[in-house]
């Protein structure tokens, strides 16, 4: 069973708390087959039938994980979070079984650093990242906000009045603010890619990319 899923690009999700459940739901909704694993038998019983494959197992037990065929998967997400020891041991097991791409939930920065040191390629801090995102949305005119590790950000925002009715080349957005408008959405239309000849009008929404501080400064313009 697991070998077939692994070859098809499935994902192992270990830990079925709120984050793990949400992740598994989204993956299956997108057509990705999921092998969901949790050590709590009652939790697994309560979630039975929610996904195609869900099993009760100790993810720190290499033999049990091998029997499940976890090593046939190329991707796994450790969604345990609150138990650092279990997260670290699970990461060791996944690496031992040859899982190439390991993601893990971390509650603190130090937890994330420890997981990185044992071979976890991607650290996810959902509460921290969501808090930062909401803070940016609350403080200004942004309607959506994504920040990357290197200080780069992409936001959806309302355009400042200063650029309305002018082409992007005429408005000199990149020269004046150091950001790039990559998309424009007019009411009743889908987003379109922005070009130097694109015109931003009253009521439009724009997608802006660039360094975080520059994007924030641009979005604060009335």
C-alpha positions as CSV (number, residue, x, y, z in Angstrom):
1,X,0.0,0.0,0.0
2,X,2.6,2.6,1.1
3,X,5.0,1.8,-1.7
4,X,2.3,2.6,-4.3
5,X,1.5,5.9,-2.5
6,X,5.2,6.8,-2.2
7,X,5.9,6.3,-5.9
8,X,2.8,8.5,-6.7
9,X,4.2,11.4,-4.7
10,X,2.3,10.9,-1.5
11,X,3.2,12.6,1.8
12,X,3.5,11.1,5.3
13,X,1.9,13.3,8.0
14,X,3.0,12.4,11.5
15,X,1.0,13.9,14.3
16,X,-2.7,14.6,13.9
17,X,-3.3,17.7,16.1
18,X,-4.9,20.8,14.6
19,X,-1.9,21.6,12.3
20,X,-1.5,18.0,11.1
21,X,-5.2,17.5,10.5
22,X,-5.4,20.8,8.5
23,X,-2.3,19.9,6.5
24,X,-3.6,16.4,5.7
25,X,-7.0,17.8,4.7
26,X,-5.4,20.3,2.3
27,X,-3.1,17.7,0.7
28,X,-5.9,15.3,0.0
29,X,-8.1,18.1,-1.2
30,X,-5.4,18.9,-3.8
31,X,-5.3,15.2,-4.9
32,X,-2.2,14.2,-2.9
33,X,-2.4,10.8,-1.2
34,X,-1.6,11.0,2.5
35,X,-0.4,8.4,5.0
36,X,-1.5,9.9,8.3
37,X,0.2,8.6,11.5
38,X,-0.5,9.3,15.1
39,X,0.6,7.5,18.3
40,X,-2.8,8.1,20.0
41,X,-5.2,5.2,19.3
42,X,-8.3,7.1,20.3
43,X,-7.4,10.0,18.0
44,X,-6.8,7.7,15.1
45,X,-10.1,5.9,15.8
46,X,-11.9,9.3,16.0
47,X,-10.4,10.3,12.6
48,X,-10.9,7.0,10.9
49,X,-12.2,7.5,7.3
50,X,-11.2,11.1,7.2
51,X,-8.3,10.3,4.9
52,X,-7.6,7.3,2.7
53,X,-4.8,6.0,4.9
54,X,-4.6,6.6,8.6
55,X,-2.8,4.4,11.1
56,X,-1.8,4.3,14.8
57,X,1.9,3.9,15.2
58,X,4.9,5.2,17.2
59,X,6.8,7.3,14.7
60,X,10.0,7.0,16.8
61,X,10.0,3.2,16.3
62,X,12.1,2.6,13.2
63,X,10.8,-1.0,12.7
64,X,7.2,0.1,12.9
65,X,7.8,2.9,10.4
66,X,9.7,0.6,8.1
67,X,6.8,-1.9,8.1
68,X,4.4,0.9,7.1
69,X,6.6,1.5,4.1
70,X,7.4,5.1,5.2
71,X,10.9,4.8,3.5
72,X,9.2,4.6,0.1
73,X,8.0,8.2,0.5
74,X,10.0,11.2,-0.7
75,X,8.3,13.7,1.6
76,X,7.2,13.7,5.3
77,X,5.9,16.3,7.7
78,X,6.5,16.0,11.5
79,X,3.5,17.8,12.9
80,X,4.1,16.9,16.5
81,X,5.4,20.3,17.7
82,X,5.0,20.2,21.5
83,X,7.2,17.1,22.1
84,X,10.8,18.0,21.1
85,X,12.2,14.6,21.9
86,X,9.6,12.8,19.8
87,X,10.2,15.3,16.9
88,X,13.9,14.7,17.0
89,X,13.7,10.9,17.2
90,X,11.1,10.9,14.4
91,X,13.4,13.0,12.2
92,X,16.3,10.5,12.9
93,X,14.0,7.6,11.9
94,X,12.9,9.3,8.7
95,X,16.5,10.0,7.7
96,X,17.4,6.4,8.5
97,X,14.7,5.1,6.3
98,X,15.8,7.4,3.4
99,X,13.0,10.0,3.3
100,X,14.7,12.8,1.3
101,X,12.5,15.9,2.1
102,X,11.5,16.3,5.8
103,X,9.4,19.1,7.1
104,X,8.7,19.7,10.8
105,X,6.6,21.9,13.0
106,X,8.5,23.9,15.7
107,X,7.1,25.9,18.5
108,X,10.2,27.9,19.3
109,X,13.3,29.2,17.5
110,X,15.6,26.9,19.5
111,X,13.4,23.9,18.7
112,X,13.6,24.8,15.0
113,X,17.4,25.1,15.2
114,X,17.7,21.7,16.9
115,X,15.5,20.0,14.2
116,X,17.6,21.7,11.5
117,X,20.8,20.2,13.0
118,X,19.3,16.7,12.8
119,X,18.5,17.0,9.1
120,X,15.1,18.6,8.9
121,X,15.2,20.6,5.7
122,X,12.1,22.8,6.3
123,X,11.1,24.3,9.7
124,X,7.5,25.5,10.0
125,X,6.4,27.7,12.9
126,X,2.6,28.2,12.2
127,X,1.7,30.2,15.2
128,X,4.6,32.5,14.9
129,X,4.2,33.0,11.1
130,X,0.4,33.5,11.4
131,X,1.0,36.1,14.2
132,X,3.4,38.0,12.0
133,X,1.0,37.9,9.1
134,X,-2.0,39.1,11.0
135,X,0.1,41.9,12.6
136,X,0.9,43.2,9.1
137,X,-2.7,43.0,8.0
138,X,-4.0,44.7,11.1
139,X,-1.6,47.6,11.0
140,X,-2.2,49.0,7.6
141,X,-3.8,48.8,4.1
142,X,-2.6,45.3,3.2
143,X,-5.2,42.7,2.4
144,X,-2.8,39.7,2.4
145,X,0.8,39.2,3.3
146,X,3.5,36.6,2.8
147,X,7.1,36.9,4.0
148,X,10.0,34.7,3.1
149,X,13.0,33.8,5.1
150,X,15.4,36.1,3.2
151,X,13.3,39.2,4.0
152,X,11.4,39.2,0.7
153,X,7.7,39.7,0.9
154,X,4.7,39.6,-1.4
155,X,1.5,41.5,-0.5
156,X,-2.0,42.2,-1.8
157,X,-2.9,45.8,-1.1
158,X,-4.8,48.9,-2.3
159,X,-2.8,51.2,-4.6
160,X,-1.7,54.6,-3.4
161,X,-3.5,57.5,-5.0
162,X,-0.3,58.8,-6.4
163,X,-0.1,56.0,-9.0
164,X,-3.8,56.0,-10.1
165,X,-4.6,56.7,-13.7
166,X,-1.0,56.4,-14.8
167,X,1.0,53.6,-16.4
168,X,3.5,51.8,-14.1
169,X,6.3,53.2,-16.2
170,X,5.0,56.8,-15.7
171,X,4.4,56.3,-12.0
172,X,8.0,55.1,-11.5
173,X,7.0,52.6,-8.8
174,X,10.3,50.6,-8.8
175,X,12.5,53.7,-9.0
176,X,10.7,55.6,-6.2
177,X,9.9,52.8,-3.8
178,X,12.1,49.9,-4.8
179,X,9.2,47.5,-5.2
180,X,7.6,45.7,-8.2
181,X,3.9,45.6,-9.0
182,X,3.5,42.1,-10.4
183,X,-0.3,41.9,-10.7
184,X,-3.4,44.0,-11.0
185,X,-7.0,43.1,-10.3
186,X,-9.8,45.3,-11.5
187,X,-13.4,44.8,-10.1
188,X,-15.1,41.8,-11.8
189,X,-11.9,40.6,-13.5
190,X,-9.2,38.1,-12.6
191,X,-5.7,39.2,-11.7
192,X,-3.6,40.0,-14.7
193,X,0.2,40.3,-14.9
194,X,1.5,43.8,-14.7
195,X,3.6,45.4,-17.4
196,X,5.2,48.8,-17.7
197,X,2.2,49.9,-19.8
198,X,-0.4,48.7,-17.2
199,X,-2.6,51.3,-15.7
200,X,-3.8,51.2,-12.1
201,X,-7.2,52.6,-11.5
202,X,-9.4,53.5,-8.5
203,X,-10.8,50.4,-6.9
204,X,-8.1,48.1,-8.2
205,X,-6.1,45.7,-6.1
206,X,-2.4,45.1,-6.7
207,X,0.1,42.4,-5.9
208,X,3.5,43.9,-4.8
209,X,6.8,42.2,-4.3
210,X,10.2,43.3,-2.9
211,X,12.2,43.7,0.3
212,X,9.9,43.5,3.3
213,X,10.5,47.0,4.6
214,X,10.1,48.6,1.2
215,X,6.9,46.7,0.5
216,X,5.6,47.9,3.9
217,X,6.5,51.5,3.2
218,X,4.9,51.4,-0.2
219,X,1.7,49.8,1.2
220,X,1.5,52.5,3.9
221,X,1.1,55.2,1.1
222,X,-2.4,56.6,1.0
